[in-house]
Every structure is written in structure tokens, then in C-alpha cells.
Amino acid sequence: MSPPIAMARYDRAWPLAGAMAAGLTLLALGLLSWLQGTAFWAPVNASTQIIHGPDAARFDGVDWAHTGLGVIINVAACFFWAAVAVFMMRSARKGRIAIAWITGLGTAAAAGAVDYALLPRMLRPGWELVLSPLAVIAALAVLGVGLSLGLIAAHSIDADRRVAPRTIPAVAGASDTAPEQAPPRSVPATGTFAAVSDQPPLSEVERLRHPAPHVIDQRQQRIDPAGKVTGGAAPPDETTAISELERHGR
């Protein structure tokens, strides 16, 4: 069984959808109340009618008993409906933006139907005590927009994580510098060079008998009738030896 998409995960989509819905809904309630000429916090205060009764809608101030408790009630309701939206996304196989909008707005419509058609008057949000029916519908629409944006945000974050390259975690205690490279292994000499390197240095006589490849072999030089050595002048010792050979030959 494949894991659920990001929009259907409670550890990702639910916090985002609940926070988006709560923030936008509280802001929309305040603005709608202000546009109607009532206090900004009046709809939030009216949500405490479950405790203070209908008189909560007449309180225009800000205190913990009305405003603080009203914020908690509305935020809790938004997170409840966010959980419902995430649960509805469980049937979706792909995280598409259109599905997120349909789910978010559909959840808000279900919230309005439950709050104002099924629940008793004392358990309603209390918005209707301050706002007009059109303003209540607008607030519910903003709730749906917040839920949809939260689902879309969860999908976008999950897509970015899958696109981002994975980094190899550093091992604890490992040095940040590059590891030292092992010195290159020396290749043993082979052939002529190996034989030369393994033998002791040659004496002067052996160098004359076995000259190196880049040294002219003086033994192969020939003497012309004029008594000169071809291929360059010979060393003093070799010239003396040649002269002695010529004298004894004569």
C-alpha cells in the first residue's frame, strides 16, 4: 500500500490547513464586523455565547473571558475542520491543486451546514449575532480558502523536498577537511634500468669497455692514414694507447 499524499497527511497538511484557516477566518471576521460598523472583535466575542449566552454579542471590548476564549473556540473549530479536510483527501491518489480547492471549499460548506442546520442555537459559532447572513457566508468562504491554501502549501513543500538533492550526513567526529591521500606507490623498475640500478657503479675501465648508449664507443673508431681518429678526438689515455699500437706495428 502506497503512503498517502502530502495533502492527506496529518503531520504535514493538518497543521498548515488549520493555521491558514484560523488566521484568515479571524481576520475576515474582524474586517466584516468593522465594515458593518461594529467592533473588530465583536464576532469573536459572540462565539462565547456557549458560556455567556446571547449577551456575549453585545460586548465590544477585549478581555480574556470573551475575546481570549472566543479566539480559542474559533481556532479550535478551524483545526477541527482542517482535520476533516485532510481526511477527505485520503481518497485522492494524486495531489492536484483543483482537488485541494474542492476539498477546502467543500469542507467549509459542510461546516456551515452543520453549524447552522444541525447544531442547536447555543452551539453555533455566534457570528450570526453580529454579522449579516451574507457576511457569515463570506466568512465561511474565507474558511474554505484557508483550508485549501493549507493543503496546497503541504503539497508544495513535499514537492520541493523531492526535487531538492539529498546530502550525505556528516559522520560524527569526522574531520571537515579532505582526507589525506596515500602516497603514490612506487613502481619497481624493470628491464635495463632495473639491472643498472641494482648493480654497483662501474669503474673507469669498465665504462670504456661497456659504454652507455649515449657515449661514443671509442673502440669502434677507425684511424685514417694521417693518424687522426674519426668521430672526434679521443681521450688522452686512449690516444696514447693508439700511438703505442702504431709504433709497435711499424
Summary of the structure (lengths in Angstrom):
residues: 250
radius of gyration: 48.6
end to end distance: 112.2
largest distance: 150.7
contacts: 674
relative contact order: 0.12
helix: 64%
strand: 1%
